Amino acid sequence: TNKQNQGTAMLTRSLSSRRQSAASASGLFRCCRRWLNLQEYQSKKLMQDYGVNVQSFVVADNAQSASKLADSFKPAEYVIKAQILAGGRGKGVFDTGFKGGVHLTKEPAKVAGLVQSMLGHKLVTKQTGKEGVMVSKVMVAEALDISRETYLAILMDRESGGPVVVGSPQGGMDIEEVAAKSPDAIFKEVVDINKGLTREQADRMADCLGFSGPRRAEAAEQILKLYSLFQAVDCTQVEINPFGETPDGRVVCFDAKLNFDDNASFRQKSIFELDDHAESDPREVDASQHNLNYIGMDGNIGCLVNGAGLAMATMDIVQLCGGRPANFLDVGGGVTEKQVYHAFRILTSDQQVRCILVNIFGGIVNCATIAKGITEAAKKISLRVPLVVRLEGTNVEEAKRLLADSGLPILSADNLEDAAKKAVSALS
């Protein structure tokens, strides 16, 4: 039982961390997106393509298409949903004062008006911040009653060394809450990556979720199809909550969260092209185009570092020394002078940045490459904020010579703590 509880805790932590992406303990991240995120209608279309049962739906992106919806799509009841990536849509408020990004109606004549009240307006929810997010698409779907809710997820699990199917008969609520209150209500099936998910495992999970009779076979079939989707499109997680039953005996995936492996983007081009970056931080999009890993934060010390671990450590020490990191920026091991230039350009585009801290430990990275990139970038951009540089490792002496001969007012640091203290002091 202890081992099962430990495994359950590990799995729920993994699910939670995927939802939060890279959220900082200090609450500094402006945007927590680290992976490709699809809109609800995109996820449901993808599931449809793999034979997964979802509500029938249509999508409107302008007033003309909204006015024709009721003629072409006639369920017994409609659910109208604004398509943004933030949660809390149902309780959100639009910038016009119109309340709710999710509405139900049985009257076809009201559909167009509800859609038009959402399109082209910003929706503010508990996850968007005060500025809200512009709604450019609205999904109109068949509203279905749910007679019973369960939870189902398939994810890559580090401890198991492969995929794991996680399920609970207590659906419709956060899996973390279920794990805390009823750990015995969470079940898992470890999948052999070579064999894939077997029918026996799918049947066993359907039993654990409480499906019976014809619905048991249908639930097992849906679980197998979800695993086929998970594997075929290189997902890191498929989370269905609720995975439910309808009063008329259907098994339906009512809501889904899909995460994808960014490393598979080269072979999943059609899926990654679905991300229009409308809700992304433009600096993150800019950085990704130059193979830089960037996440904006709310601090005032811009950080340029090589290696994710060192970048996180740099941010921590800046915080411990009384500063506030303005970003996570990992330039990677194969960084070029051109990439260093673009990194500086992106850092200085943030009006809150009042100092830049460069922290390079050159193993794979040649410190001289960084030094050349720094001097060229500082001259081209006309750098107007203090610059603190700590270099160590491959070709460091040549790098220090280049910086010394550049004539730039660079503050050199001997180690990471010294660099952080100098960066914080430079703010004043």
SULCOR-V964813 format. One record per backbone hydrogen bond with DSSP energy under -1.0 kcal/mol. CO is the residue of the C=O (numbers start at 1). NH is the residue of the N-H. E is the energy in kcal/mol with one decimal. If there is no record, write none. Layout:
{{CO | NH | E} {CO | NH | E}}
//
This chain:
{{1 | 5 | -2.7} {2 | 6 | -2.6} {3 | 7 | -2.5} {4 | 8 | -2.6} {5 | 9 | -2.6} {6 | 10 | -2.3} {7 | 11 | -2.4} {8 | 12 | -2.5} {9 | 13 | -2.2} {10 | 14 | -2.1} {11 | 15 | -2.3} {12 | 16 | -2.6} {13 | 17 | -2.8} {14 | 18 | -1.8} {15 | 19 | -1.8} {16 | 20 | -2.2} {17 | 21 | -1.3} {24 | 27 | -1.6} {39 | 43 | -2.3} {40 | 44 | -2.4} {41 | 45 | -2.0} {42 | 46 | -2.1} {43 | 47 | -2.3} {44 | 48 | -2.4} {45 | 49 | -1.9} {47 | 50 | -1.1} {47 | 52 | -2.5} {48 | 51 | -2.1} {53 | 253 | -2.9} {56 | 142 | -2.8} {58 | 140 | -2.9} {60 | 138 | -2.5} {62 | 66 | -2.0} {63 | 67 | -2.0} {68 | 72 | -1.3} {69 | 73 | -1.9} {77 | 143 | -2.8} {78 | 105 | -2.0} {79 | 141 | -2.8} {80 | 103 | -2.3} {81 | 139 | -2.7} {82 | 84 | -1.0} {89 | 92 | -1.5} {89 | 101 | -2.7} {92 | 100 | -3.4} {93 | 124 | -2.6} {94 | 97 | -2.1} {98 | 94 | -3.2} {101 | 82 | -3.0} {103 | 80 | -3.3} {105 | 78 | -3.5} {107 | 110 | -1.9} {108 | 111 | -1.1} {110 | 114 | -2.1} {111 | 115 | -2.5} {112 | 116 | -2.6} {113 | 117 | -1.4} {115 | 118 | -1.3} {115 | 119 | -2.5} {118 | 121 | -1.6} {121 | 135 | -2.2} {122 | 95 | -2.0} {123 | 133 | -1.9} {124 | 93 | -2.1} {133 | 123 | -2.9} {135 | 120 | -2.9} {137 | 83 | -2.3} {138 | 60 | -2.8} {139 | 81 | -3.1} {140 | 58 | -2.4} {141 | 79 | -2.3} {148 | 245 | -2.3} {149 | 171 | -1.5} {150 | 243 | -3.0} {151 | 168 | -2.1} {152 | 240 | -3.6} {153 | 166 | -3.3} {154 | 238 | -2.9} {155 | 164 | -2.3} {157 | 161 | -1.3} {157 | 162 | -1.6} {162 | 157 | -2.9} {163 | 191 | -2.3} {164 | 155 | -2.2} {165 | 189 | -2.5} {166 | 153 | -2.7} {167 | 187 | -3.2} {168 | 151 | -3.2} {169 | 171 | -1.2} {174 | 178 | -1.7} {175 | 179 | -2.6} {176 | 180 | -1.9} {177 | 181 | -2.2} {178 | 182 | -3.5} {182 | 185 | -2.3} {183 | 186 | -1.3} {187 | 167 | -2.8} {189 | 165 | -2.7} {192 | 196 | -3.5} {198 | 202 | -2.2} {199 | 203 | -2.9} {200 | 204 | -2.2} {201 | 205 | -2.4} {202 | 206 | -2.3} {203 | 207 | -2.2} {204 | 208 | -2.2} {205 | 209 | -1.9} {206 | 211 | -2.2} {207 | 210 | -1.4} {212 | 215 | -1.2} {213 | 217 | -1.0} {214 | 218 | -2.0} {215 | 219 | -2.8} {216 | 220 | -2.3} {217 | 221 | -2.1} {218 | 222 | -2.3} {219 | 223 | -2.3} {220 | 224 | -2.1} {221 | 225 | -2.0} {222 | 226 | -2.4} {223 | 227 | -1.9} {224 | 228 | -2.0} {225 | 229 | -2.2} {226 | 230 | -2.7} {227 | 231 | -2.5} {228 | 232 | -2.6} {229 | 233 | -2.1} {230 | 235 | -2.4} {234 | 261 | -2.6} {236 | 156 | -2.1} {237 | 259 | -2.6} {238 | 154 | -2.6} {239 | 257 | -2.3} {240 | 152 | -2.3} {242 | 254 | -2.0} {244 | 252 | -2.6} {245 | 147 | -2.4} {245 | 148 | -1.2} {246 | 249 | -2.1} {250 | 246 | -2.1} {252 | 244 | -2.1} {255 | 241 | -1.6} {257 | 239 | -2.6} {259 | 236 | -2.1} {259 | 237 | -1.4} {261 | 264 | -2.1} {262 | 265 | -1.7} {264 | 267 | -1.5} {268 | 272 | -2.4} {269 | 273 | -1.9} {271 | 274 | -1.6} {272 | 275 | -1.1} {277 | 280 | -1.3} {281 | 285 | -1.8} {282 | 286 | -2.5} {283 | 287 | -2.6} {284 | 288 | -2.3} {285 | 289 | -1.4} {287 | 290 | -1.5} {287 | 292 | -2.3} {288 | 291 | -1.5} {293 | 330 | -2.5} {295 | 328 | -2.3} {296 | 30 | -1.5} {300 | 354 | -3.1} {301 | 326 | -2.9} {302 | 357 | -3.6} {304 | 359 | -2.4} {305 | 331 | -2.6} {307 | 311 | -2.2} {308 | 312 | -2.4} {309 | 313 | -2.3} {310 | 314 | -2.6} {311 | 315 | -2.2} {312 | 316 | -2.2} {313 | 317 | -2.5} {314 | 318 | -2.4} {315 | 319 | -2.0} {316 | 320 | -2.5} {317 | 321 | -1.9} {318 | 323 | -2.9} {319 | 322 | -1.6} {324 | 300 | -1.9} {324 | 301 | -1.9} {325 | 299 | -1.2} {326 | 297 | -2.5} {328 | 295 | -2.3} {329 | 305 | -2.2} {330 | 293 | -2.1} {336 | 340 | -1.9} {337 | 341 | -2.1} {338 | 342 | -2.1} {339 | 343 | -2.4} {340 | 344 | -2.3} {341 | 345 | -2.4} {342 | 346 | -2.4} {343 | 347 | -2.3} {344 | 348 | -2.6} {347 | 350 | -1.2} {350 | 353 | -1.7} {355 | 302 | -2.8} {356 | 388 | -3.0} {357 | 304 | -2.6} {358 | 390 | -2.8} {360 | 392 | -1.4} {361 | 363 | -1.1} {362 | 394 | -3.2} {366 | 370 | -1.4} {367 | 371 | -2.6} {368 | 372 | -2.6} {369 | 373 | -2.2} {370 | 374 | -2.7} {371 | 375 | -2.3} {372 | 376 | -2.3} {373 | 377 | -2.5} {374 | 378 | -2.9} {375 | 379 | -1.7} {376 | 380 | -2.4} {377 | 381 | -2.8} {378 | 383 | -1.9} {386 | 356 | -2.6} {387 | 411 | -3.0} {388 | 358 | -3.3} {389 | 413 | -2.1} {390 | 360 | -2.8} {392 | 362 | -4.0} {393 | 396 | -1.7} {394 | 367 | -2.2} {395 | 399 | -1.8} {396 | 400 | -2.6} {397 | 401 | -1.9} {398 | 402 | -2.3} {399 | 403 | -2.1} {400 | 404 | -2.4} {401 | 405 | -2.4} {408 | 410 | -2.3} {411 | 389 | -2.6} {415 | 419 | -2.4} {416 | 420 | -2.5} {417 | 421 | -2.5} {418 | 422 | -2.3} {419 | 423 | -2.3} {420 | 424 | -2.3} {421 | 425 | -2.4} {422 | 426 | -2.1} {425 | 428 | -1.3}}
//
